[in-house]
Amino acid sequence: MDIRRAGSTAEITAAEGLFDGPAREEWAARFLAAPGHVMLIAYLDGVPAGMVSGVEMTHPDKGTEMCLYELSVDEGYRRRGIGRALALALADEAGTRGCYGMWVGVDTDNEAALATYASAGARDEGVFSMRGWAVTPPPSA
């Protein structure tokens, strides 16, 4: 397995089968250009088998931490340790960047994700509830 940091929109769009939907080139470019955004892709025999994305978050009284934003392993490559390896690689990247920690939000019934994160050393830090807002951007001019 070869885990590499995505550095081009072509790498990201070539791995779009790992995402929930098609990768849009303009969004991939924005992701790559944003400071603190990281995408690592795991390759097996040159084929994208898994990916993890992370976003650095800095707060004036806490410092910088890494949010594991999304982890995905292609169904044909699951249960081979790829998800664990990707989570650990992102944690290493977080440490290299000077982050004091890394966290992930996960559905409490997602047993595969919970097992993957536990195998990579993540600890349950208690009850977590997530709330979201739909935001409508202004019309383009």
N, C-alpha and C positions, 0 to 999 in steps of 0.2 A: 504494500500500500504506500502511495505517495501522497502526502498532504501538502498542498501548496496554497499560498494566498492568491486570490483572484486579483489580477492587475489590469484586466481589460474587459470591455463589454462583451467581446467575442467569447471569452472564457465563461462569463456568466450566462450568456444566451445559450452556449453549448451545453450548459448544465441545467437548462430550464425544466427538464423532466423531474428534477428534484424539488421543484417549487410547487405551490398550490395551483398556479396558473402560468400562462406564458410570460416570459421575461420580456419587458419592454426596454428597448435599447436606451431610450432617454432616461428611464428610471435607473437602469444599471449604471449609466454614466454619472448620474447625480449621486448614487450610492458611493461609487468609487471616489468621487471628488470631495465628498463630505469628510472633514476631519473626524477621526474617531470611529469610523465605520470599517469593519473587518469582515471579509468573507473568506473562509478556508474551504477548499474543495478536496475531497479524497478521491484519488484515482486508483483503479485496479486495472492493470493492463491497458492504461491510457484512457479508460472509460470513466466518466464522472459517476462515482458510486454513492457519494454522500456529500453533504455540505453543512456548514454551520456559519451563522452570521452573528456578529456581536456589535454592540454600540457602546462606546464609552460615555459615561454620564458623570459630570462633575458638579458638585455642590459646594458652596463657600465654606460650610462647616463640616463637611464630610470627606472631601477630597474626591478622587476619581475611582469609580468602580466600573466593571464591565457587565453589561446586560447581555446574556445569551439570548438573542432575539429569536432565532429559529434554528432548528436542527432537523435534518432530513436524511434518510438513507433509502436508496432505491429498494423497492420490495425484494428484488432478486438478490440483493446483497446483505439483507438483514441477518442478525444473529451471528455476526462474524467479528464483532468488536469495533466496527467502524464508527458507530455513534459515540462510543466511549472514547475512542482515539481522537475524534474530532472535538469533543468536549474538553478533553485534556489539552489538546493543542491550543484551543482558544484560551484556556486558563493559563497556559505558558505565555501566550501572546499578551494576555492581560498583565501578567507579572513583568514582562519585558517593558511594557508601556508604563509601569509604575502604579498600576491599579492596586488598591488595598484589598479588593475582593471581587467576586463574580457571583451573579445571581441569575435565576431563571424563574419565570412564572409558568406553571404547568397545571393542566386540569387534573383534579384529584382522582379521576377515574382512568387516566391514561397510564395504565400499568407498564407498558413498554418504555415510555419516557421516564417514568419514576425509577424503574430498574436501571435504565441506562445512566441516569444522573447519579444514582446511588453508587453504581459500580465505578463511576469517575470521581467519587469522593464527596459529592454534594450531600449536605445534611438538611434534614427537614427543620426549618426555622419557625414552624407554627402555622396557624391558620392564615390563609391569604385569600382575599376577595378582590376581584378585579372589576372595575367599572369603566365604561367607555362612553365616549361622545362621538356622534356623527358630526363632522364639520363640513360645511359646504363652502368650497372656495369661491371667491367672487368670479363673475364671468370674465373671460379673457377679452381684452380690448382689441 
